[in-house]
Amino acid sequence: MNKFIPIHFPDKIKIINPQGFIGVVTLWSEIKWVVDKMRNIGIDLSPETSPVAAIGNLYGNGLPELIRNLLYNPQVSRIVICGNDRSGSGEELMKFFRDGLEEVDFLGDKNYGIKGTSRLIDGMATPDMFIEKPEIYCVGELKINESTNRLKEAIQKEAIRKEAIQKEAIFPDIKIKRIKIPLPEIHINRFPSNPRNHNITADNPLKAWAELIFRIYRFGHLVHLKKGGRQEIQNAKVVVENPDFIAPEKLREFGFNFDEFQNYYDHFLDRDLPPDTTYTYGNRIASYFGKNTIDDCISSLKKDPEDRKSYICLWDSGRDISSSCGHPCLVAIYFRKFEGKLTLTATFRTHNSIDAWLKNFYGLMKVQKTVSDAVNIQPGAITVISHSISIDPRRIDIAKSIASKRGFEVNIDPCGNFSIKIENGEIVVRHFISGIQIDEYKGKKPVKIQHELYKNCAISDINHAIYVGRMLERAGMCLKTGEEFVQG
């Protein structure tokens, strides 16, 4: 029998018996929690006799690596799926083998997807490459006796040993048929920028997210973490002026599931902590520190709508810095009444930009609405600050597709607009906001006015700044030649 050798994520996989032929996939549940459950119900986990080869998670993005590990270890003939399937990765694994792949159109680009799902995946490793597709058993979340009984039944020692003997007799050469498929080559081109100074303002969350993906794809730096490379920018700040739900068809266009987002919104503030989970945001907010901090903020804002202490910290410094697992990404939430509306600012320690940012934003909308309704203040803008936000290189093709759709548009500069004329032998630039003149600049040379505009931070939008620069240069030429200047 072949020895189980993982070629991807060996440090993330718990090997039980290298000679075993069952793989246990725990999805989003912690491996240690599942192992303890297995021991408690009497499943053999001995390194010498257990039929279980290895146990590992599957959060979703690791599906290509899992498939390649299985191709390289064909003796794993049975896969048992158990645990919390938060992202649908268990169903995607089953459908990969059952239904296969199909070409899909993702924002106009050719890609591959698992049939019957929204999961995009490379087409280099396919189900038909397996000599014999592994049998898959999905037993559930292990929170009830029925699920644990199904787990034990799926790993019956005698039945498995009998299957192993039969497989050796029927396929004696299976030991030497390891298949090694490389992961897709990743080519990342980074354009120069200050990676700690990307600020985005958008009217709605989908537009904000698409712009964020573009910034990280174009300007992100490739960093090397223990769990692999990431294309990262730091301290990204995204302001959504009018937070609201996204139309289901728009979510589907980008591969998202409306029902999944709605469910995340509905349960974001659930305070109970599932036994197989280290943390949830709802638990950290409403229960973890011995009080419901949302209620405390509501009470403070009711007493004083201008209160500036309505700040929730989700990070437990006494535990999270030194713990080996279970570190919340969302670490702080701040409420502030500003210009008559309740604004929310959220700080994330780390952020998965493609799969998590938009879903997390739905959770923040739930938090804002809960407080807004309680204190009777209309909800305003939501600001998201991400200290480390990145793209997994395995998802770079998706990021490229999103970034390639970015088009040209004229944004209204919140700093105002400018009227440019030639009067009495000078260039005259008048600064307006809402039709009211608030400043004026004069000079014979465009560069003098350019410097004054910069000194006063009079322009915030880069497209607007380029336009004003073109008009100033044209006015300067007309001043020299005597031609009539018309701003256009």
MIROKOL-394444 format. One record per residue (C-alpha): residue number from 1; residue in three letters; x, y, z. Coordinates in steps of 0.02 Angstrom, whole numbers, always signed. Layout:
BEGIN
num NUM residuo Ala x X y Y z Z
...
END
This chain:
BEGIN
num 1 residuo Met x +0 y +0 z +0
num 2 residuo Asn x +64 y +174 z -42
num 3 residuo Lys x +116 y +289 z +97
num 4 residuo Phe x +12 y +447 z +110
num 5 residuo Ile x +120 y +595 z +59
num 6 residuo Pro x +35 y +767 z +46
num 7 residuo Ile x +115 y +877 z -86
num 8 residuo His x +16 y +1030 z -33
num 9 residuo Phe x -12 y +1102 z +142
num 10 residuo Pro x +80 y +961 z +233
num 11 residuo Asp x +89 y +1069 z +390
num 12 residuo Lys x -100 y +1094 z +389
num 13 residuo Ile x -145 y +909 z +373
num 14 residuo Lys x -148 y +790 z +521
num 15 residuo Ile x -81 y +622 z +464
num 16 residuo Ile x -151 y +476 z +565
num 17 residuo Asn x -91 y +317 z +479
num 18 residuo Pro x +16 y +344 z +322
num 19 residuo Gln x -40 y +171 z +263
num 20 residuo Gly x -225 y +213 z +282
num 21 residuo Phe x -344 y +246 z +140
num 22 residuo Ile x -479 y +358 z +214
num 23 residuo Gly x -467 y +547 z +206
num 24 residuo Val x -573 y +646 z +330
num 25 residuo Val x -620 y +823 z +276
num 26 residuo Thr x -678 y +933 z +421
num 27 residuo Leu x -728 y +1085 z +316
num 28 residuo Trp x -735 y +1237 z +433
num 29 residuo Ser x -731 y +1138 z +596
num 30 residuo Glu x -567 y +1130 z +691
num 31 residuo Ile x -468 y +971 z +661
num 32 residuo Lys x -432 y +946 z +847
num 33 residuo Trp x -618 y +958 z +889
num 34 residuo Val x -661 y +825 z +759
num 35 residuo Val x -517 y +712 z +815
num 36 residuo Asp x -581 y +720 z +994
num 37 residuo Lys x -755 y +674 z +933
num 38 residuo Met x -685 y +526 z +837
num 39 residuo Arg x -591 y +464 z +989
num 40 residuo Asn x -744 y +481 z +1099
num 41 residuo Ile x -849 y +370 z +986
num 42 residuo Gly x -714 y +237 z +976
num 43 residuo Ile x -642 y +263 z +803
num 44 residuo Asp x -468 y +186 z +786
num 45 residuo Leu x -340 y +328 z +767
num 46 residuo Ser x -185 y +222 z +797
num 47 residuo Pro x -39 y +263 z +679
num 48 residuo Glu x -17 y +76 z +648
num 49 residuo Thr x -194 y +12 z +625
num 50 residuo Ser x -312 y +156 z +587
num 51 residuo Pro x -395 y +155 z +415
num 52 residuo Val x -386 y +346 z +420
num 53 residuo Ala x -238 y +414 z +322
num 54 residuo Ala x -259 y +599 z +356
num 55 residuo Ile x -377 y +734 z +420
num 56 residuo Gly x -385 y +911 z +352
num 57 residuo Asn x -495 y +1065 z +334
num 58 residuo Leu x -574 y +1130 z +175
num 59 residuo Tyr x -620 y +1313 z +184
num 60 residuo Gly x -651 y +1328 z -4
num 61 residuo Asn x -495 y +1402 z -82
num 62 residuo Gly x -397 y +1243 z -43
num 63 residuo Leu x -500 y +1135 z -160
num 64 residuo Pro x -369 y +1132 z -302
num 65 residuo Glu x -235 y +1075 z -178
num 66 residuo Leu x -349 y +942 z -102
num 67 residuo Ile x -385 y +869 z -274
num 68 residuo Arg x -200 y +864 z -316
num 69 residuo Asn x -160 y +780 z -150
num 70 residuo Leu x -288 y +646 z -192
num 71 residuo Leu x -217 y +619 z -366
num 72 residuo Tyr x -44 y +596 z -290
num 73 residuo Asn x -112 y +474 z -160
num 74 residuo Pro x -230 y +357 z -256
num 75 residuo Gln x -239 y +236 z -108
num 76 residuo Val x -360 y +359 z -26
num 77 residuo Ser x -516 y +276 z -91
num 78 residuo Arg x -642 y +347 z +31
num 79 residuo Ile x -674 y +527 z +86
num 80 residuo Val x -779 y +563 z +239
num 81 residuo Ile x -845 y +742 z +248
num 82 residuo Cys x -898 y +807 z +417
num 83 residuo Gly x -905 y +973 z +509
num 84 residuo Asn x -974 y +1146 z +480
num 85 residuo Asp x -997 y +1183 z +294
num 86 residuo Arg x -1005 y +1373 z +303
num 87 residuo Ser x -951 y +1408 z +124
num 88 residuo Gly x -1024 y +1258 z +32
num 89 residuo Ser x -851 y +1183 z +3
num 90 residuo Gly x -910 y +1008 z +51
num 91 residuo Glu x -1047 y +1012 z -79
num 92 residuo Glu x -922 y +1078 z -207
num 93 residuo Leu x -804 y +933 z -174
num 94 residuo Met x -944 y +806 z -198
num 95 residuo Lys x -1004 y +889 z -357
num 96 residuo Phe x -827 y +896 z -426
num 97 residuo Phe x -822 y +706 z -430
num 98 residuo Arg x -1006 y +679 z -468
num 99 residuo Asp x -1041 y +813 z -599
num 100 residuo Gly x -869 y +870 z -659
num 101 residuo Leu x -817 y +1037 z -733
num 102 residuo Glu x -888 y +1153 z -863
num 103 residuo Glu x -827 y +1305 z -955
num 104 residuo Val x -905 y +1461 z -883
num 105 residuo Asp x -910 y +1643 z -932
num 106 residuo Phe x -847 y +1748 z -788
num 107 residuo Leu x -872 y +1932 z -830
num 108 residuo Gly x -837 y +1895 z -1013
num 109 residuo Asp x -683 y +1786 z -985
num 110 residuo Lys x -667 y +1597 z -1011
num 111 residuo Asn x -643 y +1499 z -851
num 112 residuo Tyr x -692 y +1333 z -773
num 113 residuo Gly x -820 y +1298 z -639
num 114 residuo Ile x -888 y +1148 z -545
num 115 residuo Lys x -1057 y +1105 z -621
num 116 residuo Gly x -1204 y +1154 z -514
num 117 residuo Thr x -1103 y +1275 z -407
num 118 residuo Ser x -1032 y +1451 z -417
num 119 residuo Arg x -856 y +1386 z -377
num 120 residuo Leu x -725 y +1433 z -508
num 121 residuo Ile x -576 y +1315 z -520
num 122 residuo Asp x -430 y +1285 z -638
num 123 residuo Gly x -457 y +1149 z -768
num 124 residuo Met x -287 y +1065 z -750
num 125 residuo Ala x -345 y +930 z -628
num 126 residuo Thr x -508 y +846 z -680
num 127 residuo Pro x -615 y +702 z -612
num 128 residuo Asp x -574 y +588 z -759
num 129 residuo Met x -390 y +587 z -708
num 130 residuo Phe x -433 y +473 z -561
num 131 residuo Ile x -409 y +287 z -594
num 132 residuo Glu x -556 y +262 z -478
num 133 residuo Lys x -652 y +406 z -405
num 134 residuo Pro x -653 y +401 z -214
num 135 residuo Glu x -815 y +359 z -127
num 136 residuo Ile x -879 y +509 z -32
num 137 residuo Tyr x -983 y +505 z +126
num 138 residuo Cys x -1056 y +664 z +198
num 139 residuo Val x -1106 y +636 z +380
num 140 residuo Gly x -1152 y +812 z +438
num 141 residuo Glu x -1094 y +932 z +573
num 142 residuo Leu x -1064 y +807 z +715
num 143 residuo Lys x -1174 y +907 z +834
num 144 residuo Ile x -1301 y +766 z +855
num 145 residuo Asn x -1286 y +581 z +889
num 146 residuo Glu x -1355 y +537 z +718
num 147 residuo Ser x -1208 y +624 z +633
num 148 residuo Thr x -1077 y +545 z +745
num 149 residuo Asn x -1155 y +374 z +716
num 150 residuo Arg x -1144 y +402 z +529
num 151 residuo Leu x -962 y +450 z +549
num 152 residuo Lys x -924 y +290 z +643
num 153 residuo Glu x -1020 y +187 z +516
num 154 residuo Ala x -922 y +266 z +371
num 155 residuo Ile x -759 y +211 z +453
num 156 residuo Gln x -802 y +33 z +500
num 157 residuo Lys x -635 y -52 z +523
num 158 residuo Glu x -674 y -225 z +460
num 159 residuo Ala x -769 y -166 z +306
num 160 residuo Ile x -628 y -47 z +262
num 161 residuo Arg x -493 y -181 z +283
num 162 residuo Lys x -594 y -297 z +171
num 163 residuo Glu x -609 y -160 z +41
num 164 residuo Ala x -421 y -130 z +48
num 165 residuo Ile x -383 y -314 z +17
num 166 residuo Gln x -503 y -319 z -130
num 167 residuo Lys x -432 y -161 z -205
num 168 residuo Glu x -254 y -230 z -196
num 169 residuo Ala x -312 y -387 z -288
num 170 residuo Ile x -409 y -296 z -423
num 171 residuo Phe x -290 y -150 z -448
num 172 residuo Pro x -118 y -216 z -401
num 173 residuo Asp x -29 y -75 z -493
num 174 residuo Ile x -121 y +66 z -405
num 175 residuo Lys x +30 y +88 z -290
num 176 residuo Ile x +137 y +161 z -429
num 177 residuo Lys x +9 y +271 z -514
num 178 residuo Arg x +38 y +432 z -423
num 179 residuo Ile x -15 y +581 z -529
num 180 residuo Lys x +67 y +749 z -497
num 181 residuo Ile x -19 y +899 z -573
num 182 residuo Pro x +62 y +1069 z -547
num 183 residuo Leu x -40 y +1216 z -488
num 184 residuo Pro x -72 y +1349 z -620
num 185 residuo Glu x +73 y +1467 z -645
num 186 residuo Ile x +44 y +1634 z -564
num 187 residuo His x +108 y +1790 z -651
num 188 residuo Ile x +90 y +1947 z -546
num 189 residuo Asn x +134 y +2120 z -612
num 190 residuo Arg x +140 y +2256 z -482
num 191 residuo Phe x +127 y +2439 z -527
num 192 residuo Pro x +208 y +2571 z -417
num 193 residuo Ser x +106 y +2657 z -282
num 194 residuo Asn x +110 y +2692 z -97
num 195 residuo Pro x +40 y +2524 z -37
num 196 residuo Arg x -22 y +2604 z +125
num 197 residuo Asn x -121 y +2746 z +47
num 198 residuo His x -265 y +2675 z -52
num 199 residuo Asn x -427 y +2764 z -11
num 200 residuo Ile x -589 y +2724 z -101
num 201 residuo Thr x -757 y +2811 z -94
num 202 residuo Ala x -908 y +2738 z -182
num 203 residuo Asp x -1096 y +2756 z -179
num 204 residuo Asn x -1133 y +2571 z -153
num 205 residuo Pro x -1043 y +2417 z -84
num 206 residuo Leu x -1026 y +2322 z -249
num 207 residuo Lys x -943 y +2468 z -336
num 208 residuo Ala x -828 y +2493 z -186
num 209 residuo Trp x -779 y +2308 z -185
num 210 residuo Ala x -742 y +2305 z -373
num 211 residuo Glu x -630 y +2458 z -355
num 212 residuo Leu x -542 y +2378 z -206
num 213 residuo Ile x -505 y +2220 z -306
num 214 residuo Phe x -434 y +2328 z -446
num 215 residuo Arg x -318 y +2421 z -326
num 216 residuo Ile x -250 y +2261 z -247
num 217 residuo Tyr x -231 y +2173 z -414
num 218 residuo Arg x -137 y +2318 z -492
num 219 residuo Phe x -38 y +2385 z -343
num 220 residuo Gly x -27 y +2243 z -217
num 221 residuo His x +142 y +2180 z -158
num 222 residuo Leu x +175 y +1992 z -158
num 223 residuo Val x +210 y +1938 z +21
num 224 residuo His x +255 y +1765 z +83
num 225 residuo Leu x +157 y +1700 z +231
num 226 residuo Lys x +167 y +1530 z +313
num 227 residuo Lys x +8 y +1480 z +223
num 228 residuo Gly x +72 y +1541 z +55
num 229 residuo Gly x +92 y +1696 z -51
num 230 residuo Arg x -28 y +1842 z -48
num 231 residuo Gln x -41 y +2001 z -152
num 232 residuo Glu x -66 y +2132 z -18
num 233 residuo Ile x -92 y +2316 z +17
num 234 residuo Gln x -98 y +2391 z +190
num 235 residuo Asn x -223 y +2502 z +280
num 236 residuo Ala x -345 y +2511 z +137
num 237 residuo Lys x -489 y +2627 z +176
num 238 residuo Val x -656 y +2604 z +89
num 239 residuo Val x -803 y +2723 z +117
num 240 residuo Val x -976 y +2671 z +58
num 241 residuo Glu x -1088 y +2822 z +64
num 242 residuo Asn x -1254 y +2730 z +41
num 243 residuo Pro x -1242 y +2554 z +112
num 244 residuo Asp x -1381 y +2443 z +45
num 245 residuo Phe x -1418 y +2267 z -15
num 246 residuo Ile x -1356 y +2218 z -187
num 247 residuo Ala x -1478 y +2150 z -315
num 248 residuo Pro x -1471 y +1958 z -325
num 249 residuo Glu x -1432 y +1960 z -511
num 250 residuo Lys x -1283 y +2076 z -480
num 251 residuo Leu x -1215 y +1959 z -346
num 252 residuo Arg x -1235 y +1810 z -463
num 253 residuo Glu x -1139 y +1903 z -598
num 254 residuo Phe x -987 y +1900 z -483
num 255 residuo Gly x -1011 y +1721 z -425
num 256 residuo Phe x -1095 y +1762 z -259
num 257 residuo Asn x -1250 y +1682 z -186
num 258 residuo Phe x -1388 y +1799 z -126
num 259 residuo Asp x -1461 y +1674 z -2
num 260 residuo Glu x -1289 y +1648 z +75
num 261 residuo Phe x -1267 y +1835 z +97
num 262 residuo Gln x -1442 y +1853 z +170
num 263 residuo Asn x -1410 y +1712 z +292
num 264 residuo Tyr x -1245 y +1792 z +345
num 265 residuo Tyr x -1336 y +1957 z +373
num 266 residuo Asp x -1475 y +1874 z +472
num 267 residuo His x -1359 y +1778 z +590
num 268 residuo Phe x -1211 y +1897 z +603
num 269 residuo Leu x -1254 y +1947 z +781
num 270 residuo Asp x -1299 y +1774 z +846
num 271 residuo Arg x -1215 y +1768 z +1015
num 272 residuo Asp x -1201 y +1579 z +1042
num 273 residuo Leu x -1033 y +1499 z +1000
num 274 residuo Pro x -1046 y +1330 z +910
num 275 residuo Pro x -944 y +1194 z +998
num 276 residuo Asp x -836 y +1163 z +843
num 277 residuo Thr x -792 y +1347 z +818
num 278 residuo Thr x -660 y +1453 z +904
num 279 residuo Tyr x -749 y +1619 z +880
num 280 residuo Thr x -889 y +1708 z +790
num 281 residuo Tyr x -910 y +1895 z +773
num 282 residuo Gly x -1081 y +1888 z +854
num 283 residuo Asn x -1010 y +1796 z +1004
num 284 residuo Arg x -866 y +1918 z +1023
num 285 residuo Ile x -984 y +2067 z +1011
num 286 residuo Ala x -1129 y +2004 z +1117
num 287 residuo Ser x -1061 y +1878 z +1241
num 288 residuo Tyr x -874 y +1844 z +1243
num 289 residuo Phe x -822 y +1985 z +1360
num 290 residuo Gly x -964 y +1953 z +1480
num 291 residuo Lys x -1082 y +2084 z +1411
num 292 residuo Asn x -1176 y +2131 z +1254
num 293 residuo Thr x -1072 y +2277 z +1191
num 294 residuo Ile x -1203 y +2322 z +1060
num 295 residuo Asp x -1327 y +2355 z +1201
num 296 residuo Asp x -1197 y +2463 z +1288
num 297 residuo Cys x -1171 y +2569 z +1132
num 298 residuo Ile x -1358 y +2588 z +1109
num 299 residuo Ser x -1377 y +2645 z +1289
num 300 residuo Ser x -1236 y +2773 z +1271
num 301 residuo Leu x -1305 y +2844 z +1109
num 302 residuo Lys x -1480 y +2857 z +1181
num 303 residuo Lys x -1412 y +2958 z +1328
num 304 residuo Asp x -1301 y +3065 z +1216
num 305 residuo Pro x -1317 y +3053 z +1026
num 306 residuo Glu x -1150 y +3145 z +1011
num 307 residuo Asp x -1062 y +3014 z +1118
num 308 residuo Arg x -890 y +2965 z +1053
num 309 residuo Lys x -862 y +2814 z +1165
num 310 residuo Ser x -971 y +2695 z +1064
num 311 residuo Tyr x -824 y +2584 z +1018
num 312 residuo Ile x -825 y +2394 z +1017
num 313 residuo Cys x -664 y +2294 z +1023
num 314 residuo Leu x -674 y +2112 z +967
num 315 residuo Trp x -489 y +2073 z +992
num 316 residuo Asp x -438 y +1986 z +1153
num 317 residuo Ser x -255 y +2033 z +1178
num 318 residuo Gly x -239 y +1912 z +1323
num 319 residuo Arg x -281 y +1766 z +1209
num 320 residuo Asp x -271 y +1808 z +1025
num 321 residuo Ile x -90 y +1863 z +1009
num 322 residuo Ser x -18 y +1703 z +1082
num 323 residuo Ser x -151 y +1578 z +1025
num 324 residuo Ser x -109 y +1465 z +878
num 325 residuo Cys x -284 y +1476 z +802
num 326 residuo Gly x -450 y +1567 z +808
num 327 residuo His x -398 y +1748 z +780
num 328 residuo Pro x -542 y +1863 z +730
num 329 residuo Cys x -513 y +1967 z +574
num 330 residuo Leu x -640 y +2101 z +623
num 331 residuo Val x -562 y +2185 z +774
num 332 residuo Ala x -657 y +2347 z +805
num 333 residuo Ile x -820 y +2439 z +768
num 334 residuo Tyr x -851 y +2624 z +800
num 335 residuo Phe x -1016 y +2719 z +795
num 336 residuo Arg x -1029 y +2907 z +773
num 337 residuo Lys x -1173 y +3023 z +737
num 338 residuo Phe x -1109 y +3136 z +598
num 339 residuo Glu x -1210 y +3261 z +496
num 340 residuo Gly x -1370 y +3191 z +569
num 341 residuo Lys x -1336 y +3009 z +525
num 342 residuo Leu x -1262 y +2860 z +616
num 343 residuo Thr x -1097 y +2814 z +533
num 344 residuo Leu x -1002 y +2653 z +565
num 345 residuo Thr x -815 y +2625 z +550
num 346 residuo Ala x -750 y +2446 z +554
num 347 residuo Thr x -568 y +2392 z +570
num 348 residuo Phe x -508 y +2225 z +506
num 349 residuo Arg x -342 y +2150 z +554
num 350 residuo Thr x -334 y +2045 z +395
num 351 residuo His x -454 y +2032 z +250
num 352 residuo Asn x -486 y +1909 z +109
num 353 residuo Ser x -535 y +2034 z -25
num 354 residuo Ile x -618 y +1921 z -154
num 355 residuo Asp x -721 y +1801 z -49
num 356 residuo Ala x -746 y +1889 z +117
num 357 residuo Trp x -749 y +2079 z +99
num 358 residuo Leu x -922 y +2096 z +24
num 359 residuo Lys x -1000 y +1965 z +138
num 360 residuo Asn x -920 y +2049 z +290
num 361 residuo Phe x -997 y +2213 z +231
num 362 residuo Tyr x -1169 y +2134 z +244
num 363 residuo Gly x -1129 y +2091 z +424
num 364 residuo Leu x -1080 y +2271 z +457
num 365 residuo Met x -1245 y +2331 z +382
num 366 residuo Lys x -1334 y +2217 z +506
num 367 residuo Val x -1238 y +2293 z +651
num 368 residuo Gln x -1272 y +2471 z +591
num 369 residuo Lys x -1458 y +2439 z +566
num 370 residuo Thr x -1475 y +2359 z +737
num 371 residuo Val x -1403 y +2512 z +823
num 372 residuo Ser x -1482 y +2638 z +705
num 373 residuo Asp x -1657 y +2569 z +734
num 374 residuo Ala x -1632 y +2564 z +923
num 375 residuo Val x -1572 y +2744 z +938
num 376 residuo Asn x -1686 y +2812 z +800
num 377 residuo Ile x -1544 y +2889 z +699
num 378 residuo Gln x -1543 y +2864 z +510
num 379 residuo Pro x -1397 y +2755 z +452
num 380 residuo Gly x -1258 y +2843 z +358
num 381 residuo Ala x -1093 y +2793 z +279
num 382 residuo Ile x -995 y +2637 z +324
num 383 residuo Thr x -805 y +2646 z +321
num 384 residuo Val x -700 y +2488 z +316
num 385 residuo Ile x -515 y +2496 z +360
num 386 residuo Ser x -414 y +2340 z +321
num 387 residuo His x -239 y +2334 z +395
num 388 residuo Ser x -188 y +2189 z +284
num 389 residuo Ile x -299 y +2152 z +134
num 390 residuo Ser x -246 y +2033 z -1
num 391 residuo Ile x -282 y +1921 z -149
num 392 residuo Asp x -238 y +1738 z -143
num 393 residuo Pro x -131 y +1706 z -300
num 394 residuo Arg x -237 y +1554 z -333
num 395 residuo Arg x -381 y +1676 z -363
num 396 residuo Ile x -281 y +1799 z -467
num 397 residuo Asp x -373 y +1756 z -629
num 398 residuo Ile x -538 y +1805 z -547
num 399 residuo Ala x -460 y +1967 z -484
num 400 residuo Lys x -394 y +2001 z -659
num 401 residuo Ser x -568 y +1978 z -733
num 402 residuo Ile x -644 y +2098 z -608
num 403 residuo Ala x -505 y +2227 z -630
num 404 residuo Ser x -516 y +2219 z -820
num 405 residuo Lys x -697 y +2280 z -813
num 406 residuo Arg x -651 y +2444 z -732
num 407 residuo Gly x -704 y +2582 z -850
num 408 residuo Phe x -693 y +2770 z -861
num 409 residuo Glu x -817 y +2876 z -768
num 410 residuo Val x -830 y +3054 z -706
num 411 residuo Asn x -848 y +3068 z -518
num 412 residuo Ile x -911 y +3222 z -429
num 413 residuo Asp x -766 y +3294 z -331
num 414 residuo Pro x -826 y +3325 z -152
num 415 residuo Cys x -705 y +3473 z -147
num 416 residuo Gly x -807 y +3565 z -278
num 417 residuo Asn x -784 y +3625 z -457
num 418 residuo Phe x -696 y +3769 z -548
num 419 residuo Ser x -736 y +3905 z -672
num 420 residuo Ile x -583 y +3954 z -775
num 421 residuo Lys x -578 y +4118 z -874
num 422 residuo Ile x -458 y +4249 z -940
num 423 residuo Glu x -494 y +4422 z -869
num 424 residuo Asn x -389 y +4580 z -878
num 425 residuo Gly x -235 y +4487 z -939
num 426 residuo Glu x -241 y +4352 z -804
num 427 residuo Ile x -303 y +4175 z -782
num 428 residuo Val x -444 y +4180 z -655
num 429 residuo Val x -500 y +4019 z -570
num 430 residuo Arg x -655 y +4026 z -462
num 431 residuo His x -690 y +3884 z -341
num 432 residuo Phe x -874 y +3836 z -317
num 433 residuo Ile x -967 y +3714 z -206
num 434 residuo Ser x -1155 y +3690 z -230
num 435 residuo Gly x -1157 y +3842 z -344
num 436 residuo Ile x -1078 y +3958 z -215
num 437 residuo Gln x -906 y +4033 z -242
num 438 residuo Ile x -790 y +3996 z -96
num 439 residuo Asp x -619 y +4046 z -163
num 440 residuo Glu x -528 y +4127 z -308
num 441 residuo Tyr x -355 y +4107 z -387
num 442 residuo Lys x -269 y +4228 z -508
num 443 residuo Gly x -107 y +4228 z -604
num 444 residuo Lys x -23 y +4247 z -773
num 445 residuo Lys x +59 y +4076 z -764
num 446 residuo Pro x -37 y +3911 z -748
num 447 residuo Val x +99 y +3838 z -635
num 448 residuo Lys x +70 y +3971 z -503
num 449 residuo Ile x -115 y +3926 z -492
num 450 residuo Gln x -73 y +3741 z -495
num 451 residuo His x +37 y +3761 z -341
num 452 residuo Glu x -95 y +3861 z -248
num 453 residuo Leu x -229 y +3731 z -285
num 454 residuo Tyr x -113 y +3596 z -219
num 455 residuo Lys x -68 y +3696 z -64
num 456 residuo Asn x -252 y +3717 z -20
num 457 residuo Cys x -299 y +3535 z -58
num 458 residuo Ala x -432 y +3608 z -171
num 459 residuo Ile x -448 y +3451 z -280
num 460 residuo Ser x -469 y +3273 z -220
num 461 residuo Asp x -514 y +3175 z -377
num 462 residuo Ile x -369 y +3132 z -493
num 463 residuo Asn x -474 y +3141 z -652
num 464 residuo His x -538 y +3312 z -599
num 465 residuo Ala x -360 y +3369 z -564
num 466 residuo Ile x -302 y +3316 z -738
num 467 residuo Tyr x -448 y +3407 z -817
num 468 residuo Val x -411 y +3569 z -721
num 469 residuo Gly x -228 y +3552 z -771
num 470 residuo Arg x -275 y +3539 z -955
num 471 residuo Met x -387 y +3691 z -943
num 472 residuo Leu x -252 y +3793 z -855
num 473 residuo Glu x -124 y +3749 z -988
num 474 residuo Arg x -245 y +3794 z -1127
num 475 residuo Ala x -286 y +3958 z -1041
num 476 residuo Gly x -100 y +3995 z -1025
num 477 residuo Met x -74 y +3968 z -1213
num 478 residuo Cys x -223 y +4078 z -1256
num 479 residuo Leu x -153 y +4214 z -1142
num 480 residuo Lys x +9 y +4210 z -1244
num 481 residuo Thr x -70 y +4202 z -1419
num 482 residuo Gly x -219 y +4314 z -1389
num 483 residuo Glu x -340 y +4178 z -1442
num 484 residuo Glu x -509 y +4167 z -1359
num 485 residuo Phe x -515 y +4041 z -1216
num 486 residuo Val x -671 y +3939 z -1190
num 487 residuo Gln x -674 y +3812 z -1049
num 488 residuo Gly x -731 y +3643 z -1114
END
